[in-house]
Amino acid sequence: MRVMGVDPGLTRCGLSMVDGGLGRKVTALDVDVVRTPVDLDLARRLMLVADAAEHWMDTHRPDAVAIERVFAQHNVRTAMGTAQAGGVIALAAARRDIPVAFHTPSEVKAAVTGSGTADKAQVTAMVTRILGLRVAPKPADAADALALAICHCWRAPLLDRMAKAEAQAAAARRRYTERLAQQRKAVQG
């Protein structure tokens, strides 16, 4: 499974591409950070982020895009910009029929370090180790984008199995409810 990991942001947006293999084997294919000037109009900054993400999707052809879910931050303006950057990337993926998954920062940290409260240095160290990189990815946005892709590679199979099980349970519940309704009709009629 080829996964594009995205650490969304307006000033710095981390983009990564990894291939997930059997078990927990993952291989880094590419990583970069898109930067936009803070003095540029918001719409233009979003366009730069979207253009870069679209180029990555068209070049690398990911099977899925994993984007960090934005949580409330102290700075509302930063949170809004982060959410908007993630939104334009999700839109670009949807236009290409690429599934999009959103992962919380604690899910990502727990997946790569074993602790949902790990700090950036711990995440970077584990990403470097997991991918067998000689040099730690810099800046932190690059490491975070790789961590998102790794997290999705490892969580996606479980999430798919859970979704299938939930769908089967819902179908069984519908069939059971329909049988009960038919039995009640037969008794009343």
Contact map, one row per residue, 1 for C-alpha under 8 A:
111000000000000000111000000000000000000000000000000000000000011100000000000000000000000000000000000000000000000000000000000000000000000000000000000000001000000000000000000000000000000000000
111100000000000011110000000000000000000000000000000000000000111100000000000000000000000000000000000000000000000000000000000000000000000000000000000000000000000000000000000000000000000000000
111110000000000011110000000000000000000000000000000000000000011111000000000000000000000000000000000000000000000000000000000000000000000000000000000010011000000000000000000000000000000000000
011111000000001111000000000000000000000000000000000000001000010111000000000000000000000000000000000000000000000000000000000000000000000000000000000010000000000000000000000000000000000000000
001111100000011111000000000000000000000000000000000000000000000011100000000000000000000000000000000000000000000000000000000000000000000000000000111111000000000000000000000000000000000000000
000111110000111100000000000000000000000000000000000000000000000011110000000000000000010000000000000000000000000000000000000000000000000000000001110110000000000000000000000000000000000000000
000011111000111000000000000000000000000000000000000000000000000000110000000000000000010000000000000000000000000000000000000000000000000000001101100100000000000000000000000000000000000000000
000001111101110000000000000000000000000000000000000000000000000000110000000000000110110000000000000000000000000000000000000000000000000000000000000000000000000000000000000000000000000000000
000000111111110000000000000000000000000000000000000000000000000000000000000000001110110000000000000000000000000000000000000000000000000000000000000000000000000000000000000000000000000000000
000000011111100000000000000000000011000000001100100000000000000000000000000000001100100000000000000000000000000000000000000000000000000000000000000000000000000000000000000000000000000000000
000000001111100000000000000000000111110000000000000000000000000000000000000000000000000000000000000000000000000000000000000000000000000000000000000000000000000000000000000000000000000000000
000000011111110000000000000000001111000000000000000000000000000000000000000000000000000000000000000000000000000000000000000000000000000000001000000000000000000000000000000000000000000000000
000001111111111000000000000000001110000000000000100000000000000000000000000000000000100000000000000000000000000000000000000000000000000000001000000000000000000000000000000000000000000000000
000011111001111100000000000000111100000000000000000000000000000000000000000000000000000000000000000000000000000000000000000000000000000000001111100000000000000000000000000000000000000000000
000111100000111110000000000000111100000000000000000010000000000000000000000000000000000000000000000000000000000000000000000000000000000000000100110000000000000000000000000000000000000000000
000111000000011111000000000111110000000000000000000000000000000000000000000000000000000000000000000000000000000000000000000000000000000000000100110010000000000000000000000000000000000000000
011110000000001111100000000111100000000000000000000000000001010000000000000000000000000000000000000000000000000000000000000000000000000000000000010010000000000000000000000000000000000000000
011110000000000111110000011111000000000000000000000000000000000000000000000000000000000000000000000000000000000000000000000000000000000000000000010011000000000000000000000000000000000000000
111000000000000011111000011110000000000000000000000000000000000000000000000000000000000000000000000000000000000000000000000000000000000000000000000000000000000000000000000000000000000000000
111000000000000001111101111000000000000000000000000000000000000000000000000000000000000000000000000000000000000000000000000000000000000000000000000001001000000000000000000000000000000000000
100000000000000000111111111000000000000000000000000000000000000000000000000000000000000000000000000000000000000000000000000000000000000000000000000000000000000000000000000000000000000000000
000000000000000000011111100000000000000000000000000000000000000000000000000000000000000000000000000000000000000000000000000000000000000000000000000000000000000000000000000000000000000000000
000000000000000000001111100000000000000000000000000000000000000000000000000000000000000000000000000000000000000000000000000000000000000000000000000000000000000000000000000000000000000000000
000000000000000000011111110000000000000000000000000000000000000000000000000000000000000000000000000000000000000000000000000000000000000000000000000000001100000000000000000000000000000000000
000000000000000000011111111000000000000000000000000000000000000000000000000000000000000000000000000000000000000000000000000000000000000000000000000000000000000000000000000000000000000000000
000000000000000001111001111100000000000000000000000000000000000000000000000000000000000000000000000000000000000000000000000000000110000000000000000001001000000000000000000000000000000000000
000000000000000001111000111110000000000000000000000000000000000000000000000000000000000000000000000000000000000000000000000000000010000000000000000000000000000000000000000000000000000000000
000000000000000111100000011111100000000000000000000000000000000000000000000000000000000000000000000000000000000000000000000000000010000000000000010000000000000000000000000000000000000000000
000000000000000111100000001111100000000000000000000000000000000000000000000000000000000000000000000000000000000000000000000000000000000000000000000000000000000000000000000000000000000000000
000000000000000111000000000111110000000000000000000000000000000000000000000000000000000000000000000000000000000000000000000000000000000000000000000000000000000000000000000000000000000000000
000000000000011110000000000111111000000000000000000000000000000000000000000000000000000000000000000000000000000000000000000000000000000000000100110000000000000000000000000000000000000000000
000000000000011100000000000001111100000000000000000000000000000000000000000000000000000000000000000000000000000000000000000000000000000000000100000000000000000000000000000000000000000000000
000000000001111000000000000000111110000000000000000000000000000000000000000000000000000000000000000000000000000000000000000000000000000000101100000000000000000000000000000000000000000000000
000000000011111000000000000000011111000000000000100100000000000000000000000000000000000000000000000000000000000000000000000000000000000000000000000000000000000000000000000000000000000000000
000000000111100000000000000000001111100000000000100000000000000000000000000000000000000000000000000000000000000000000000000000000000000000000000000000000000000000000000000000000000000000000
000000000111000000000000000000000111110100001001100000000000000000000000000000000000000000000000000000000000000000000000000000000000000000000000000000000000000000000000000000000000000000000
000000000010000000000000000000000011111100001000000000000000000000000000000000000000000000000000000000000000000000000000000000000000000000000000000000000000000000000000000000000000000000000
000000000010000000000000000000000001111100000000000000000000000000000000000000000000000000000000000000000000000000000000000000000000000000000000000000000000000000000000000000000000000000000
000000000000000000000000000000000000111110000000000000000000000000000000000000000000000000000000000000000000000000000000000000000000000000000000000000000000000000000000000000000000000000000
000000000000000000000000000000000001111111011000000000000000000000000000000000000000000000000000000000000000000000000000000000000000000000000000000000000000000000000000000000000000000000000
000000000000000000000000000000000000001111111000000000000000000000000000000000000000000000000000000000000000000000000000000000000000000000000000000000000000000000000000000000000000000000000
000000000000000000000000000000000000000111111100000000000000000000000000000000000000000000000000000000000000000000000000000000000000000000000000000000000000000000000000000000000000000000000
000000000000000000000000000000000000000011111110000000000000000000000000000000000000000000000000000000000000000000000000000000000000000000000000000000000000000000000000000000000000000000000
000000000000000000000000000000000000000111111111000000000000000000000000000000000000000000000000000000000000000000000000000000000000000000000000000000000000000000000000000000000000000000000
000000000100000000000000000000000001100111111111100000000000000000000000000000000000000000000000000000000000000000000000000000000000000000000000000000000000000000000000000000000000000000000
000000000100000000000000000000000000000001111111110000000000000000000000000000000001100100000000000000000000000000000000000000000000000000000000000000000000000000000000000000000000000000000
000000000000000000000000000000000000000000111111111000000000000000000000000000000000000000000000000000000000000000000000000000000000000000000000000000000000000000000000000000000000000000000
000000000000000000000000000000000001000000011111111100000000000000000000000000000000000000000000000000000000000000000000000000000000000000000000000000000000000000000000000000000000000000000
000000000100100000000000000000000111000000001111111110000000000000000000000000000000100110000000000000000000000000000000000000000000000000000000000000000000000000000000000000000000000000000
000000000000000000000000000000000000000000000111111111000000000000000000000000000000100110010000000000000000000000000000000000000000000000000000000000000000000000000000000000000000000000000
000000000000000000000000000000000000000000000011111111100000000000000000000000000000000000000000000000000000000000000000000000000000000000000000000000000000000000000000000000000000000000000
000000000000000000000000000000000100000000000001111111110000000000000000000000000000000000000000000000000000000000000000000000000000000000000000000000000000000000000000000000000000000000000
000000000000001000000000000000000000000000000000111111111000000000000000000000000000000010010000000000000000000000000000000000000000000000000000000000000000000000000000000000000000000000000
000000000000000000000000000000000000000000000000011111111100000000000000000000000000000010011000000000000000000000000000000000000000000000000000000000000000000000000000000000000000000000000
000000000000000000000000000000000000000000000000001111111110000000000000000000000000000000000000000000000000000000000000000000000000000000000000000000000000000000000000000000000000000000000
000000000000000000000000000000000000000000000000000111111111100000000000000000000000000000000000000000000000000000000000000000000000000000000000000000000000000000000000000000000000000000000
000100000000000000000000000000000000000000000000000011111111110000000000000000000000000000001000000000000000000000000000000000000000000000000000000000000000000000000000000000000000000000000
000000000000000000000000000000000000000000000000000001111111100000000000000000000000000000000000000000000000000000000000000000000000000000000000000000000000000000000000000000000000000000000
000000000000000000000000000000000000000000000000000000111111100000000000000000000000000000000000000000000000000000000000000000000000000000000000000000000000000000000000000000000000000000000
000000000000000010000000000000000000000000000000000000011111110000000000000000000000000000000000000000000000000000000000000000000000000000000000000000000000000000000000000000000000000000000
010000000000000000000000000000000000000000000000000000011111111000000000000000000000000000000000000000000000000000000000000000000000000000000000000000000000000000000000000000000000000000000
111100000000000010000000000000000000000000000000000000001001111110000000000000000000000000000000010000000000000000000000000000000000000000000000000000000000000000000000000000000000000000000
111000000000000000000000000000000000000000000000000000000000111110000000000000000000000000000000011000000000000000000000000000000000000000000000000000000000000000000000000000000000000000000
111100000000000000000000000000000000000000000000000000000000011111000000000000000000000000000000011110000000000000000000000000000000000000000000000000000000000000000000000000000000000000000
001111000000000000000000000000000000000000000000000000000000011111100000000000000000000001001000011110000000000000000000000000000000000000000000000010000000000000000000000000000000000000000
001111000000000000000000000000000000000000000000000000000000000111110000000000000000000000000000000111100000000000000000000000000000000000000000000110010000000000000000000000000000000000000
000011110000000000000000000000000000000000000000000000000000000011111000000000000000010001000000000111100000000000000000000000000000000000000000000100000000000000000000000000000000000000000
000001110000000000000000000000000000000000000000000000000000000001111100000000000000010000000000000001111000000000000000000000000000000000000000000100000000000000000000000000000000000000000
000000000000000000000000000000000000000000000000000000000000000000111110000000000010000000000000000001111000000000000000000000000000000000000000000000000000000000000000000000000000000000000
000000000000000000000000000000000000000000000000000000000000000000011111000000100110000000000000000000010000000000000000000000000000000000000000000000000000000000000000000000000000000000000
000000000000000000000000000000000000000000000000000000000000000000001111100000100000000000000000000000010000000000000000000000000000000000000000000000000000000000000000000000000000000000000
000000000000000000000000000000000000000000000000000000000000000000000111110100100000000000000000000000000000000000000000000000000000000000000000000000000000000000000000000000000000000000000
000000000000000000000000000000000000000000000000000000000000000000000011111101100000000000000000000000000000000000000000000000000000000000000000000000000000000000000000000000000000000000000
000000000000000000000000000000000000000000000000000000000000000000000001111100000000000000000000000000000000000000000000000000000000000000000000000000000000000000000000000000000000000000000
000000000000000000000000000000000000000000000000000000000000000000000000111111100000000000000000000000000000000000000000000000000000000000000000000000000000000000000000000000000000000000000
000000000000000000000000000000000000000000000000000000000000000000000001111111110000000000000000000000000000000000000000000000000000000000000000000000000000000000000000000000000000000000000
000000000000000000000000000000000000000000000000000000000000000000000000001111111000000000000000000000000000000000000000000000000000000000000000000000000000000000000000000000000000000000000
000000000000000000000000000000000000000000000000000000000000000000000000101111111100000000000000000000000000000000000000000000000000000000000000000000000000000000000000000000000000000000000
000000000000000000000000000000000000000000000000000000000000000000000111101111111110000000000000000000000000000000000000000000000000000000000000000000000000000000000000000000000000000000000
000000000000000000000000000000000000000000000000000000000000000000000000000111111111000000000000000000000000000000000000000000000000000000000000000000000000000000000000000000000000000000000
000000001100000000000000000000000000000000000000000000000000000000000000000011111111100000000000000000000000000000000000000000000000000000000000000000000000000000000000000000000000000000000
000000011100000000000000000000000000000000000000000000000000000000000100000001111111110000000000000000000000000000000000000000000000000000000000000000000000000000000000000000000000000000000
000000011000000000000000000000000000000000000000000000000000000000001100000000111111111000000000000000000000000000000000000000000000000000000000000000000000000000000000000000000000000000000
000000000000000000000000000000000000000000000100000000000000000000000000000000011111111100000000000000000000000000000000000000000000000000000000000000000000000000000000000000000000000000000
000000011100100000000000000000000000000000000100110000000000000000000000000000001111111110000000000000000000000000000000000000000000000000000000000000000000000000000000000000000000000000000
000001111000000000000000000000000000000000000000000000000000000000110000000000000111111111000000000000000000000000000000000000000000000000000000000000000000000000000000000000000000000000000
000000000000000000000000000000000000000000000000000000000000000000000000000000000011111111100000000000000000000000000000000000000000000000000000000000000000000000000000000000000000000000000
000000000000000000000000000000000000000000000100110000000000000000000000000000000001111111110000000000000000000000000000000000000000000000000000000000000000000000000000000000000000000000000
000000000000000000000000000000000000000000000000110011000000000000000000000000000000111111111000000000000000000000000000000000000000000000000000000000000000000000000000000000000000000000000
000000000000000000000000000000000000000000000000000000000000000010100000000000000000011111111100000100000000000000000000000000000000000000000000000000000000000000000000000000000000000000000
000000000000000000000000000000000000000000000000000000000000000000000000000000000000001111111110000000000000000000000000000000000000000000000000000000000000000000000000000000000000000000000
000000000000000000000000000000000000000000000000010011000000000000000000000000000000000111111111000000000000000000000000000000000000000000000000000000000000000000000000000000000000000000000
000000000000000000000000000000000000000000000000000001001000000010000000000000000000000011111111111100000000000000000000000000000000000000000000000000000000000000000000000000000000000000000
000000000000000000000000000000000000000000000000000000000000000000000000000000000000000001111111111100000000000000000000000000000000000000000000000000000000000000000000000000000000000000000
000000000000000000000000000000000000000000000000000000000000000000000000000000000000000000111111110000000000000000000000000000000000000000000000000000000000000000000000000000000000000000000
000000000000000000000000000000000000000000000000000000000000000000000000000000000000000000011111110000000000000000000000000000000000000000000000000000000000000000000000000000000000000000000
000000000000000000000000000000000000000000000000000000000000000000000000000000000000000000001111111000000000000000000000000000000000000000000000000000000000000000000000000000000000000000000
000000000000000000000000000000000000000000000000000000000000011110000000000000000000000000001111111100000000000000000000000000000000000000000000000000000000000000000000000000000000000000000
000000000000000000000000000000000000000000000000000000000000001110000000000000000000000000001100111110000000000000000000000000000000000000000000000000000000000000000000000000000000000000000
000000000000000000000000000000000000000000000000000000000000000111100000000000000000000001001100011111000000000000000000000000000000000000000000000000000000000000000000000000000000000000000
000000000000000000000000000000000000000000000000000000000000000111100000000000000000000000000000001111100000000000000000000000000000000000000000000000010000000000000000000000000000000000000
000000000000000000000000000000000000000000000000000000000000000001111000000000000000000000000000000111110000000000000000000000000000000000000000000000000000000000000000000000000000000000000
000000000000000000000000000000000000000000000000000000000000000001111000000000000000000000000000000011111011000000000000000000000000000000000000000100010000000000000000000000000000000000000
000000000000000000000000000000000000000000000000000000000000000000011110000000000000000000000000000001111111000000000000000000000000000000000000000000000000000000000000000000000000000000000
000000000000000000000000000000000000000000000000000000000000000000011000000000000000000000000000000000111111100000010000000000000000000000000000000000000000000000000000000000000000000000000
000000000000000000000000000000000000000000000000000000000000000000000000000000000000000000000000000000011111110000111000000000000000000000000000000000000000000000000000000000000000000000000
000000000000000000000000000000000000000000000000000000000000000000000000000000000000000000000000000000111111111000010000000000000000000000000000000000100000000000000000000000000000000000000
000000000000000000000000000000000000000000000000000000000000000000000000000000000000000000000000000000111111111100010000000000000000000000000000001100100000000000000000000000000000000000000
000000000000000000000000000000000000000000000000000000000000000000000000000000000000000000000000000000001111111111111100001000000000000000000000001000000000000000000000000000000000000000000
000000000000000000000000000000000000000000000000000000000000000000000000000000000000000000000000000000000111111111111100000000000000000000000000000000000000000000000000000000000000000000000
000000000000000000000000000000000000000000000000000000000000000000000000000000000000000000000000000000000011111111110000000000000000000000000000000001100100000000000000000000000000000000000
000000000000000000000000000000000000000000000000000000000000000000000000000000000000000000000000000000000001111111000000001001100000000000000000001001100000000000000000000000000000000000000
000000000000000000000000000000000000000000000000000000000000000000000000000000000000000000000000000000000000111111110100011001000000000000000000000000000000000000000000000000000000000000000
000000000000000000000000000000000000000000000000000000000000000000000000000000000000000000000000000000000000111111110000000000000000000000000000000000000000000000000000000000000000000000000
000000000000000000000000000000000000000000000000000000000000000000000000000000000000000000000000000000000100111011111100000000000000000000000000000000000000000000000000000000000000000000000
000000000000000000000000000000000000000000000000000000000000000000000000000000000000000000000000000000001111111011111100000000000000000000000000000000000000000000000000000000000000000000000
000000000000000000000000000000000000000000000000000000000000000000000000000000000000000000000000000000000100110000111110000000000000000000000000000000000000000000000000000000000000000000000
000000000000000000000000000000000000000000000000000000000000000000000000000000000000000000000000000000000000110010111111011000000000000000000000000000000000000000000000000000000000000000000
000000000000000000000000000000000000000000000000000000000000000000000000000000000000000000000000000000000000000000001111111000000000000000000000000000000000000000000000000000000000000000000
000000000000000000000000000000000000000000000000000000000000000000000000000000000000000000000000000000000000000000000111111100000000000000010000000000000000000000000000000000000000000000000
000000000000000000000000000000000000000000000000000000000000000000000000000000000000000000000000000000000000000000000011111110000000000000000000000000000000000000000000000000000000000000000
000000000000000000000000000000000000000000000000000000000000000000000000000000000000000000000000000000000000000010000111111111000000000000000000000000000000000000000000000000000000000000000
000000000000000000000000000000000000000000000000000000000000000000000000000000000000000000000000000000000000100110000111111111100000000000000011001000000000000000000000000000000000000000000
000000000000000000000000000000000000000000000000000000000000000000000000000000000000000000000000000000000000000000000001111111110000000110010011000000000000000000000000000000000000000000000
000000000000000000000000000000000000000000000000000000000000000000000000000000000000000000000000000000000000000000000000111111111000000100000000000000000000000000000000000000000000000000000
000000000000000000000000000000000000000000000000000000000000000000000000000000000000000000000000000000000000000110000000011111111100000000000000000000000000000000000000000000000000000000000
000000000000000000000000000000000000000000000000000000000000000000000000000000000000000000000000000000000000000100000000001111111110000100000010011000000000000000000000000000000000000000000
000000000000000000000000000000000000000000000000000000000000000000000000000000000000000000000000000000000000000000000000000111111111111110000000000000000000000000000000000000000000000000000
000000000000000000000000000000000000000000000000000000000000000000000000000000000000000000000000000000000000000000000000000011111111100000000000000000000000000000000000000000000000000000000
000000000000000000000000010000000000000000000000000000000000000000000000000000000000000000000000000000000000000000000000000001111111100000000000000000000000000000000000000000000000000000000
000000000000000000000000011100000000000000000000000000000000000000000000000000000000000000000000000000000000000000000000000000111111100000000000000000000000000000000000000000000000000000000
000000000000000000000000000000000000000000000000000000000000000000000000000000000000000000000000000000000000000000000000000000011111110000000000000000000000000000000000000000000000000000000
000000000000000000000000000000000000000000000000000000000000000000000000000000000000000000000000000000000000000000000000000000011111111100000000000000000000000000000000000000000000000000000
000000000000000000000000000000000000000000000000000000000000000000000000000000000000000000000000000000000000000000000000000000010001111100000000000000000000000000000000000000000000000000000
000000000000000000000000000000000000000000000000000000000000000000000000000000000000000000000000000000000000000000000000000000010000111110000000000000000000000000000000000000000000000000000
000000000000000000000000000000000000000000000000000000000000000000000000000000000000000000000000000000000000000000000000000110110000111111000010000000000000000000000000000000000000000000000
000000000000000000000000000000000000000000000000000000000000000000000000000000000000000000000000000000000000000000000000000100010000001111110110000000000000000000000000000000000000000000000
000000000000000000000000000000000000000000000000000000000000000000000000000000000000000000000000000000000000000000000000000000000000000111111110000000000000000000000000000000000000000000000
000000000000000000000000000000001000000000000000000000000000000000000000000000000000000000000000000000000000000000000000000000000000000011111110000000000000000000000000000000000000000000000
000000000000000000000000000000000000000000000000000000000000000000000000000000000000000000000000000000000000000000000001000100000000000011111111000000000000000000000000000000000000000000000
000000100001110000000000000000001000000000000000000000000000000000000000000000000000000000000000000000000000000000000000000000000000000001111111100000000000000000000000000000000000000000000
000000100000011100000000000000111000000000000000000000000000000000000000000000000000000000000000000000000000000000000000000000000000000011111111110000000000000000000000000000000000000000000
000000000000010000000000000000000000000000000000000000000000000000000000000000000000000000000000000000000000000000000000001100100000000111111111111000000000000000000000000000000000000000000
000001100000010000000000000000000000000000000000000000000000000000000000000000000000000000000000000000000000000000000000001100000000000000011111111100000000000000000000000000000000000000000
000011100000011100000000000000100000000000000000000000000000000000000000000000000000000000000000000000000000000000000000000000000000000000001111111110000000000000000000000000000000000000000
000011000000001111000000000100100000000000000000000000000000000000000000000000000000000000000000000000000000000000000000000000100000000000000111111111000000000000000000000000000000000000000
000010000000000000000000000000000000000000000000000000000000000000000000000000000000000000000000000000000001100100000000001000100000000000000011111111100000000000000000000000000000000000000
000011100000000000000000000000000000000000000000000000000000000001110000000000000000000000000000000000100001000000000000000000000000000000000001111111110000000000000000000000000000000000000
001111000000000111000000000000000000000000000000000000000000000011000000000000000000000000000000000000000000000000000000000000000000000000000000111111111000000000000000000000000000000000000
000010000000000001010000010000000000000000000000000000000000000000000000000000000000000000000000000000000000001100000000000000000000000000000000011111111100000000000000000000000000000000000
000000000000000000000000000000000000000000000000000000000000000000000000000000000000000000000000000000000011001100000000000000000000000000000000001111111110000000000000000000000000000000000
001000000000000000000000000000000000000000000000000000000000000001000000000000000000000000000000000010100000000000000000000000000000000000000000000111111111000000000000000000000000000000000
101000000000000000010001010000000000000000000000000000000000000000000000000000000000000000000000000000000000000000000000000000000000000000000000000011111111100000000000000000000000000000000
000000000000000000000001000000000000000000000000000000000000000000000000000000000000000000000000000000000000001000000000000000000000000000000000000001111111110000000000000000000000000000000
000000000000000000000000000000000000000000000000000000000000000000000000000000000000000000000000000000000000000000000000000000000000000000000000000000111111111000000000000000000000000000000
000000000000000000000000000000000000000000000000000000000000000000000000000000000000000000000000000000000000000000000000000000000000000000000000000000011111111100000000000000000000000000000
000000000000000000000000000000000000000000000000000000000000000000000000000000000000000000000000000000000000000000000000000000000000000000000000000000001111111110000000000000000000000000000
000000000000000000000000000000000000000000000000000000000000000000000000000000000000000000000000000000000000000000000000000000000000000000000000000000000111111111000000000000000000000000000
000000000000000000000000000000000000000000000000000000000000000000000000000000000000000000000000000000000000000000000000000000000000000000000000000000000011111111100000000000000000000000000
000000000000000000000000000000000000000000000000000000000000000000000000000000000000000000000000000000000000000000000000000000000000000000000000000000000001111111110000000000000000000000000
000000000000000000000000000000000000000000000000000000000000000000000000000000000000000000000000000000000000000000000000000000000000000000000000000000000000111111111000000000000000000000000
000000000000000000000000000000000000000000000000000000000000000000000000000000000000000000000000000000000000000000000000000000000000000000000000000000000000011111111100000000000000000000000
000000000000000000000000000000000000000000000000000000000000000000000000000000000000000000000000000000000000000000000000000000000000000000000000000000000000001111111110000000000000000000000
000000000000000000000000000000000000000000000000000000000000000000000000000000000000000000000000000000000000000000000000000000000000000000000000000000000000000111111111000000000000000000000
000000000000000000000000000000000000000000000000000000000000000000000000000000000000000000000000000000000000000000000000000000000000000000000000000000000000000011111111100000000000000000000
000000000000000000000000000000000000000000000000000000000000000000000000000000000000000000000000000000000000000000000000000000000000000000000000000000000000000001111111110000000000000000000
000000000000000000000000000000000000000000000000000000000000000000000000000000000000000000000000000000000000000000000000000000000000000000000000000000000000000000111111111000000000000000000
000000000000000000000000000000000000000000000000000000000000000000000000000000000000000000000000000000000000000000000000000000000000000000000000000000000000000000011111111100000000000000000
000000000000000000000000000000000000000000000000000000000000000000000000000000000000000000000000000000000000000000000000000000000000000000000000000000000000000000001111111110000000000000000
000000000000000000000000000000000000000000000000000000000000000000000000000000000000000000000000000000000000000000000000000000000000000000000000000000000000000000000111111111000000000000000
000000000000000000000000000000000000000000000000000000000000000000000000000000000000000000000000000000000000000000000000000000000000000000000000000000000000000000000011111111100000000000000
000000000000000000000000000000000000000000000000000000000000000000000000000000000000000000000000000000000000000000000000000000000000000000000000000000000000000000000001111111110000000000000
000000000000000000000000000000000000000000000000000000000000000000000000000000000000000000000000000000000000000000000000000000000000000000000000000000000000000000000000111111111000000000000
000000000000000000000000000000000000000000000000000000000000000000000000000000000000000000000000000000000000000000000000000000000000000000000000000000000000000000000000011111111100000000000
000000000000000000000000000000000000000000000000000000000000000000000000000000000000000000000000000000000000000000000000000000000000000000000000000000000000000000000000001111111110000000000
000000000000000000000000000000000000000000000000000000000000000000000000000000000000000000000000000000000000000000000000000000000000000000000000000000000000000000000000000111111111000000000
000000000000000000000000000000000000000000000000000000000000000000000000000000000000000000000000000000000000000000000000000000000000000000000000000000000000000000000000000011111111100000000
000000000000000000000000000000000000000000000000000000000000000000000000000000000000000000000000000000000000000000000000000000000000000000000000000000000000000000000000000001111111110000000
000000000000000000000000000000000000000000000000000000000000000000000000000000000000000000000000000000000000000000000000000000000000000000000000000000000000000000000000000000111111111000000
000000000000000000000000000000000000000000000000000000000000000000000000000000000000000000000000000000000000000000000000000000000000000000000000000000000000000000000000000000011111111100000
000000000000000000000000000000000000000000000000000000000000000000000000000000000000000000000000000000000000000000000000000000000000000000000000000000000000000000000000000000001111111110000
000000000000000000000000000000000000000000000000000000000000000000000000000000000000000000000000000000000000000000000000000000000000000000000000000000000000000000000000000000000111111111000
000000000000000000000000000000000000000000000000000000000000000000000000000000000000000000000000000000000000000000000000000000000000000000000000000000000000000000000000000000000011111111100
000000000000000000000000000000000000000000000000000000000000000000000000000000000000000000000000000000000000000000000000000000000000000000000000000000000000000000000000000000000001111111110
000000000000000000000000000000000000000000000000000000000000000000000000000000000000000000000000000000000000000000000000000000000000000000000000000000000000000000000000000000000000111111111
000000000000000000000000000000000000000000000000000000000000000000000000000000000000000000000000000000000000000000000000000000000000000000000000000000000000000000000000000000000000011111111
000000000000000000000000000000000000000000000000000000000000000000000000000000000000000000000000000000000000000000000000000000000000000000000000000000000000000000000000000000000000001111111
000000000000000000000000000000000000000000000000000000000000000000000000000000000000000000000000000000000000000000000000000000000000000000000000000000000000000000000000000000000000000111111
000000000000000000000000000000000000000000000000000000000000000000000000000000000000000000000000000000000000000000000000000000000000000000000000000000000000000000000000000000000000000011111
